[in-house]
């Protein structure tokens, strides 16, 4: 992985985490947490999209996939927090 692709990956993760935070909580979580949520969301979204047979292409497709995964992650974390 080149430095450029790593930076793009982190940028997409940060934006996806921020958008997911706004949609789920009404605000973001902070830059580091947004990136972590977005990166984990990208893995979740990639897995789910593959299982459902949905293909995405390009930067916008990756951003959508990561955002959907990040939203799912935040909803799961919210449910776990309410259960405890």
C-alpha positions in Angstrom: 0.0 0.0 0.0 1.4 3.3 -1.0 1.4 6.4 1.2 -1.2 8.0 -1.1 -3.6 5.1 -0.9 -3.2 5.0 2.9 -4.0 8.7 3.1 -7.1 8.2 0.9 -8.2 5.2 3.0 -7.9 7.3 6.2 -9.7 10.3 4.6 -12.5 8.1 3.4 -12.7 6.5 6.9 -12.8 9.9 8.6 -15.5 11.2 6.3 -17.6 8.0 6.7 -17.2 8.1 10.4 -18.2 11.7 10.6 -21.3 11.2 8.4 -22.3 8.2 10.3 -21.9 10.1 13.6 -24.1 12.9 12.3 -26.8 10.5 11.1 -26.8 8.4 14.3 -25.9 10.9 17.0 -26.5 14.2 15.5 -22.8 15.2 15.7 -19.4 13.7 15.0 -17.1 12.1 17.6 -13.8 13.8 16.9 -11.2 13.2 14.2 -9.5 10.1 15.6 -12.7 8.4 16.6 -14.3 9.3 13.3 -11.4 7.7 11.4 -11.5 4.5 13.6 -15.3 4.2 13.2 -15.0 4.8 9.5 -12.2 2.3 9.0 -14.0 -0.4 11.0 -17.2 0.5 9.1 -15.4 0.0 5.8 -14.6 -3.5 6.8 -18.2 -4.2 7.9 -19.6 -2.5 4.9 -17.3 -4.4 2.6 -18.2 -7.7 4.1 -22.0 -7.0 4.0 -21.9 -5.6 0.5 -20.0 -8.7 -0.7 -22.5 -11.0 1.0 -25.4 -9.2 -0.5 -23.8 -9.2 -4.0 -23.6 -5.4 -4.2 -20.6 -3.9 -6.0 -19.4 -0.4 -5.6 -16.8 1.4 -7.6 -14.6 4.4 -7.2 -14.2 6.8 -4.3 -17.9 7.6 -4.0 -18.8 3.9 -3.8 -16.2 3.3 -1.2 -17.5 6.2 0.8 -21.0 4.9 0.7 -20.0 1.4 1.7 -17.9 2.7 4.6 -20.6 5.0 5.8 -23.2 2.2 5.8 -20.8 0.0 7.7 -20.1 2.8 10.2 -23.8 3.4 10.8 -24.3 -0.3 11.5 -21.3 -0.2 13.9 -22.6 2.8 15.8 -26.1 1.3 16.0 -24.7 -2.0 17.4 -22.6 0.0 19.9 -25.6 2.0 20.9 -27.7 -1.2 21.4 -24.9 -2.8 23.5 -24.6 0.4 25.6 -28.3 0.4 26.4 -28.3 -3.3 27.2 -25.8 -2.8 30.0 
